[in-house]
Amino acid sequence: MSSECDMLHGLVDKILKIYIKEMDYKNIPVDGIYFITESGENYKDLERIVRIGFNKKKGNLPNKIREVLWGSSSFRKNLRKAVQKRYKNFKTPEEINAFLDQYIRDNMKIGFVKIDSSRVRKRLVRKFKKCIESAEHYKPSPDWLGKSSSKAYIRKKGFWHLQNFKTSKSQVPDSIDLEFLSERIKKLDKHQQ
């Protein structure tokens, strides 16, 4: 399973990723997949993917990103709980949220791949999550914020998702999935130049 995770990280490394503090919502594709990396987190010699997601509702990716980062998403709730556990000096929800907002802006990068089909987005994200979940060498650094999570899976695996993978015939991305992502990234390269 690690070879698929290697290929996935290699492909995601080619995507333009920007710090969240520099993100302009106007430049987010309306439909697609997003990948988040976090400062200090590496998979082999590449930035380690710590979150993957997509928009279910057509044309809604910018709003989905707002909800994930700044709303009441499970991602933000899990980050908040880890901050509360690690930094006991924060006494009020306002202090915790201010720290968390700054942490996200300064330490997380995000990149996007435009994919029009909701069915394809869902299939790819499910397989990419399973690929990461199954990879032997995908592990967090000792200082990763998620090590303070109340969720054992997040602490152990180093992924800001809970383990909720449904069993299916195809558990990991096959060459077709990775080639599809590669083709999408090549199209991005032409637009970014």
C-alpha positions as CSV (number, residue, x, y, z in Angstrom):
1,M,0.0,0.0,0.0
2,S,2.9,2.4,0.6
3,S,3.7,2.6,-3.1
4,E,0.3,4.0,-3.9
5,C,0.8,6.5,-1.0
6,D,4.2,7.4,-2.4
7,M,2.6,8.0,-5.9
8,L,-0.3,10.0,-4.4
9,H,2.1,12.3,-2.4
10,G,4.3,12.7,-5.4
11,L,1.3,13.8,-7.5
12,V,0.0,16.2,-4.8
13,D,3.5,17.6,-4.5
14,K,3.1,18.9,-8.0
15,I,-0.1,20.9,-7.1
16,L,0.4,24.5,-6.3
17,K,-0.3,24.8,-2.6
18,I,-0.5,28.1,-0.8
19,Y,-0.6,29.0,2.9
20,I,-4.2,29.4,3.9
21,K,-3.5,33.0,5.0
22,E,-2.7,33.8,1.3
23,M,-5.7,32.0,-0.1
24,D,-8.1,33.9,-2.3
25,Y,-11.5,32.2,-2.5
26,K,-12.0,33.6,-6.0
27,N,-9.2,31.3,-7.3
28,I,-10.8,28.2,-5.9
29,P,-12.4,25.9,-8.5
30,V,-16.1,25.6,-8.0
31,D,-15.9,21.8,-8.0
32,G,-13.0,19.7,-7.0
33,I,-10.8,18.0,-4.5
34,Y,-8.7,19.8,-1.9
35,F,-5.5,18.6,-0.2
36,I,-4.1,20.2,3.0
37,T,-0.6,19.9,4.3
38,E,0.8,21.1,7.6
39,S,4.1,22.7,8.5
40,G,6.7,20.3,9.9
41,E,4.8,17.2,8.6
42,N,6.5,15.1,6.0
43,Y,6.0,11.8,4.3
44,K,9.4,10.6,3.3
45,D,10.8,13.8,1.6
46,L,7.4,15.3,0.6
47,E,4.9,17.4,2.5
48,R,2.6,15.0,4.3
49,I,-1.1,15.2,3.3
50,V,-3.1,15.7,6.6
51,R,-6.6,16.3,5.1
52,I,-8.4,15.5,1.9
53,G,-11.9,16.5,0.9
54,F,-14.3,17.5,-1.8
55,N,-17.6,19.3,-2.4
56,K,-20.7,17.2,-2.7
57,K,-23.0,20.0,-3.8
58,K,-22.3,21.2,-7.4
59,G,-20.5,24.6,-7.5
60,N,-19.9,24.7,-3.8
61,L,-16.2,24.1,-3.2
62,P,-15.3,27.6,-2.0
63,N,-18.2,27.4,0.5
64,K,-17.1,23.9,1.6
65,I,-13.6,25.3,2.3
66,R,-15.0,28.1,4.4
67,E,-17.0,25.6,6.4
68,V,-14.1,23.2,6.8
69,L,-11.6,25.9,8.0
70,W,-13.8,28.4,9.8
71,G,-17.2,26.7,10.5
72,S,-18.4,23.9,12.6
73,S,-16.7,21.1,10.6
74,S,-15.4,17.9,12.3
75,F,-11.9,19.1,11.1
76,R,-12.1,22.3,13.1
77,K,-13.7,20.6,16.1
78,N,-10.8,18.0,16.2
79,L,-8.2,20.8,15.9
80,R,-9.9,22.8,18.6
81,K,-9.9,19.8,21.0
82,A,-6.2,19.2,20.3
83,V,-5.5,22.8,21.0
84,Q,-7.5,22.7,24.3
85,K,-5.6,19.6,25.5
86,R,-2.2,20.8,24.5
87,Y,-2.4,24.5,25.5
88,K,-4.0,24.5,29.0
89,N,-3.3,28.3,29.4
90,F,-6.2,29.2,27.1
91,K,-9.2,29.8,29.4
92,T,-11.9,31.0,27.1
93,P,-13.4,29.8,23.8
94,E,-12.3,33.1,22.2
95,E,-8.7,32.5,23.1
96,I,-8.8,29.0,21.7
97,N,-10.5,30.1,18.5
98,A,-8.0,33.0,18.0
99,F,-5.0,30.7,18.4
100,L,-6.6,28.1,16.2
101,D,-7.4,30.7,13.4
102,Q,-3.8,31.8,13.5
103,Y,-2.5,28.3,13.6
104,I,-4.5,27.3,10.5
105,R,-3.4,30.5,8.6
106,D,0.3,30.1,9.4
107,N,0.8,26.4,9.4
108,M,-1.5,24.9,6.8
109,K,-1.2,24.9,3.0
110,I,-4.0,24.0,0.6
111,G,-4.1,22.9,-3.0
112,F,-7.0,22.1,-5.4
113,V,-7.6,19.9,-8.3
114,K,-10.7,20.7,-10.4
115,I,-13.0,17.7,-11.0
116,D,-16.5,18.4,-12.4
117,S,-18.1,15.0,-11.6
118,S,-19.4,14.6,-8.0
119,R,-19.3,10.8,-8.4
120,V,-15.7,10.9,-9.5
121,R,-14.7,13.3,-6.7
122,K,-16.3,11.1,-4.1
123,R,-14.7,7.9,-5.4
124,L,-11.2,9.4,-5.6
125,V,-11.3,11.0,-2.1
126,R,-12.6,7.7,-0.6
127,K,-9.8,5.8,-2.3
128,F,-7.1,8.4,-1.5
129,K,-8.1,8.3,2.2
130,K,-7.9,4.6,2.3
131,C,-4.5,4.7,0.6
132,I,-3.2,7.0,3.3
133,E,-4.9,4.9,6.0
134,S,-3.2,1.8,4.8
135,A,0.3,3.1,4.2
136,E,2.8,1.7,6.6
137,H,5.2,4.7,6.6
138,Y,2.6,7.4,6.8
139,K,3.1,8.7,10.4
140,P,3.0,12.1,12.2
141,S,6.0,13.8,13.6
142,P,6.4,13.7,17.5
143,D,5.4,17.4,17.8
144,W,2.3,17.3,15.5
145,L,-0.7,19.1,17.0
146,G,-2.8,16.0,16.4
147,K,-0.8,14.1,18.9
148,S,-2.9,15.9,21.5
149,S,-6.2,14.8,19.9
150,S,-8.8,13.0,22.0
151,K,-9.2,10.6,19.1
152,A,-6.8,7.7,19.2
153,Y,-7.0,7.2,15.4
154,I,-5.9,10.9,14.7
155,R,-3.1,10.6,17.3
156,K,-1.8,7.4,15.9
157,K,-2.3,7.9,12.1
158,G,-1.6,11.6,11.8
159,F,-4.6,12.3,9.6
160,W,-7.3,14.9,10.4
161,H,-10.0,12.4,9.6
162,L,-11.7,9.8,11.7
163,Q,-11.5,6.2,10.6
164,N,-14.8,5.8,8.8
165,F,-13.9,3.9,5.6
166,K,-16.6,1.7,4.2
167,T,-15.5,-1.7,2.8
168,S,-15.6,-1.8,-0.9
169,K,-14.1,-4.0,-3.7
170,S,-11.5,-1.4,-4.5
171,Q,-9.9,-0.2,-1.3
172,V,-7.0,1.8,-2.7
173,P,-6.4,3.9,-5.8
174,D,-5.5,1.8,-8.8
175,S,-3.4,3.0,-11.7
176,I,-6.5,4.5,-13.5
177,D,-7.3,6.7,-10.4
178,L,-3.7,7.9,-10.1
179,E,-3.4,8.5,-13.9
180,F,-6.6,10.5,-13.8
181,L,-5.3,12.7,-11.0
182,S,-2.0,13.1,-12.9
183,E,-3.9,14.3,-16.0
184,R,-5.8,16.8,-13.9
185,I,-2.6,18.1,-12.4
186,K,-1.0,18.5,-15.9
187,K,-4.0,20.6,-16.9
188,L,-3.5,22.7,-13.8
189,D,0.2,23.2,-14.7
190,K,-0.8,24.8,-18.0
191,H,-3.2,27.2,-16.3
192,Q,-0.7,28.1,-13.6
193,Q,2.1,29.1,-16.0
